[in-house]
Every structure is written in C-alpha cells, then in structure tokens.
Amino acid sequence: MTAKRTFEVGRTFEASRRLGVTRAFDVKRPLDVKRPLGMERAFGMKRALDVVGGLVLLAALAPLIAAVALSVALGTSSARGMLRRRPVAGLGDRTFTMLTFRTKSPLASLPLLLHVVRGEMSLVGPCPLAPGHRESAGDGRRRLSVRPGVTGLWQISGRSELPWEERELLDLHYVDHHWLGMDLVILARTLPAVRKRRHAGPTARVA
C-alpha cells in the first residue's frame, strides 16, 4: 500500500471512530481485499433488515408521505410533476431511476423507501451517484458492490463540515467494512443528524 493510501485509510478510520461506528480492523490492510467467507449470509441479513425496516417505515409514515405528496402536488405545476427523477448507479452498476419529492427538505427523500423495498437501494449505504460519476471510477468502483443507501456515514457526519475527500473516504470505508451493527448505529443516529442539519440550514451534496 502506498504511503498516501495508508494515510487516507488512517484518516477515514479516525473519522469513523469519532462517529462511534468503527469496527476493529487493520488500517494497514488494502481496501480492495477479498470479502471473507460467509459475507453472503451477512448480505442476506442486511437485505432482510432493509425489507422489514422499509415496510415498517412505509406503514408508519404513510400519512406523512400522503401529506407531503399533496402539498407538493398543490405547489407544483402539472407539467413538472411532484416527483424528481434522476438516473442512479445501483448494485452491480445497474442503473435505476431514483424518485424524490420536489421539495427542499429531508422529506424529499421519503420515496426512497420504495426503492429500498424493491431492492434497488438499502436503508444504509454509500451516497447514490449518477452513472459514470467519477467517484465510481477506478478504485471507487467497489462502491458498486453494495446498494446505495437512504442514509450512511456521509449522512450522519455533518456533510457541510467535511471536505469532499473525507466524504468519499467515508463511503469507501463503509463499503469495505460495513456490518449489521454499523447499520443499526447509523440508522439510530440519522434522525438526530437530520434535525441538527435543519437547524443549521439547508445543505446538499452534489452527486
């Protein structure tokens, strides 16, 4: 591993340690190592969490989703529609059309739960990116080995406070070292992070 890569991995480890989601691992280990045997079982557990969690959230948030849809529909011209559509690179670089509400708030992401249930996204994963995005090229292509997430390390880290390089490294750190416990911690910390960001003012990551 080059000195630069060792430094980057160490910095990512330190960033995730501050977030309280680090699982012990060797920071000198290359990021492109083979996944251990039994990872298929872990993926199955993650998918089960996505399906159950997605369905529960859809049921619990159904009145809110309907209210947001009605509000957006009343405030949007019929020509534009109430949903934004953009192509996103999913698992295995398979492209799908991601739907969000036409509103500048965290509520815009509510339709993403449909993608979770359908298997196009995960509750937790790397940031959704457009097909051919430079962060998915070269060494970053391994991010396509998992589904993009509704939330992730990039979501709970205070995106406006992190440099672009560290946000990218957090995504790759998740891809290489994610486990069910990390997902549960990230899910638990997402709502407080969203509330904090709303109080601090609107921010966005350009993908």
N, C-alpha and C positions, 0 to 999 in steps of 0.2 A: 504494500500500500504506500502511496506517495505521502510525503510529509503534509502536503496540502489536504489530502483526503483524511489523514489521521486527525488533523486539526479540525476539519469540518465535522467529522463524526463526534469528536470530543465536545465540540460546541453544541451539537444537537443533543447529545446525552445530557449536558448541563442544563440546556433549556427545558428538556422534558423532565429532568429531575426536579426543577423548580416548580413544575406543574403538578408534581406528585403522581405521575403516571409511568415512571420508569420501571421496567423490569430488569433485573440484574443481567448484564451481558458484557462481553469483552469489547471495549470500544476500539480495540486494535483490529478486530475481525473485519474483513472486507464486507461491504454492503451487499455484494452480489453472490453471497454464499448460497448453497442449495438449502431449501427448506427441509427441516427434519422430517423423518417418517412419522406418520400419524397426523400430518397437517391437514389431510383431507377430512379427518374427524373434526378437527378444530374449525375448519371452514363450514362443516355441516352444522355445528353448534352455533356459529355466527349467523348462518342463514336462518336457523330456527329462531334465534333472537330477533332477527330482522322481521320475519313473518309475524310472530306473535306480538312483538312490540309495535310494528306498523299497524296491525289490525286494531290493537287496543287503542293506540293514539288516534287512529281514524274515527273509531267509535266515540271516544271521549271528546274529540274536538269537532265532531260533525256539526254541532250548532254554530261554532265559531267559523268553521270553513264556509258554511252556508251564508253567514252574515257578511263575511269578507267578500265572498263571491257576489252577493247582492250589492254591496257598497261599491265594489269596483265596477260592476256592470252599469250601475246608475251614473257613475262618474266617467265612463269611458265611451267613446264613440263606437257604434256598432261595427264600423269598418275595421277598427283596430282589434276589437275583441277584448275580453277581460284577462286573457292568458298570454304571457310571453312564451315564445317557443325558440329554443336555440339548440343546435346540434351539440352533443357531448360525446366524448370518447369513453366508452364503458369498459367492462371486463373483457379482456382479450382484444381491445381496440375495436370492439363492435360499437358502432355509432347508434345513438338513440336520440329522440327529440325530448329535451327536458322542458317541463312546464312549470311556470311560476306565475303568480298573480301580478298584475300591473300595478304594483304599489311599492313605495319606497319604505318598507318596514320589514321586520323579521317575519311578519305574517305572509309575506310574498312567497315564503318557502313552504307553506303548508301543502301545496300539491305534490311536493317531493315525496310525501309519504306513499302516494300511489305508485311511484317508481320503486320504492322500497319493497312493497308487497309484490309487485310484478317481477322483482328480481333484477331490475336494471341498476338500482342503487342499494346502498347499505345505510343503516342508521348512522354508522361511524365509518369514516374512510377518508381518503385524500380528497382535496378540493376538486370538484368537477371542472374539467377543462375541455376546450374545443378540440376537435380532431386536428392532429398535426401541430398542436401547441408545442412550443419549444421546450417546455418543462417535461414533455412526454417523449422527447427525443434522446437518443444516445443512452447514457446511463440512467436517465429518468424513465425509460420505457418500462422498467419493472413496476412502476406505479399502476400499469395497466393489468397487473396480475391480480388486482383486487377491484371491487366495485367502488366507484366514487361515493362519498358519504354526504348525508344531510348535515352532519357535523363532524368535527375531527379536532386534532391538535391545533390546527390553524384557526379553529373557531373559538377555542377557549383560551387562546394565548394573547388576546388583545391585538388583533391584526394590524390596527393602525400604529401600534407601538413597536412592531417587529420589522426589521429590514427584510427586503424581498428574499435575500439569500437564506435567512433563517426560516422563513415561512416554507420555502421549498424544502429545506432540510428536514423540517418537522414532518412534512408529508412523507418523505422518503423514510424517515425513521419509523413512522407508523407502518408503512408497507413492510419493512424488514423485520419489525419486532412486535407487531400487534398480537394481542391475546385477549381472551374474553374479559379478564379483569380490567385491562386497559379500556376496553369499550365501555364497560359499566361506569368506570370513573369519569370518562369523558362525557357520557350521557348525563351523569349526575351534575356535572359542572357546566353544562351547556346553558341551561336557563339562567343561572346567575350571571354568566358571561354576557348573555344577550341583554339582560337588564342593565348591566353595567355599561354596555356599549350604547344602549338607547339613551342613558343619562348623559353620556359623554358626547353624544351627537352622532349623526349618520356617517358610517364609513363603508367602504366597499373595496373588494379585491377585484381587479380587472383580470379576467381569465381569457 
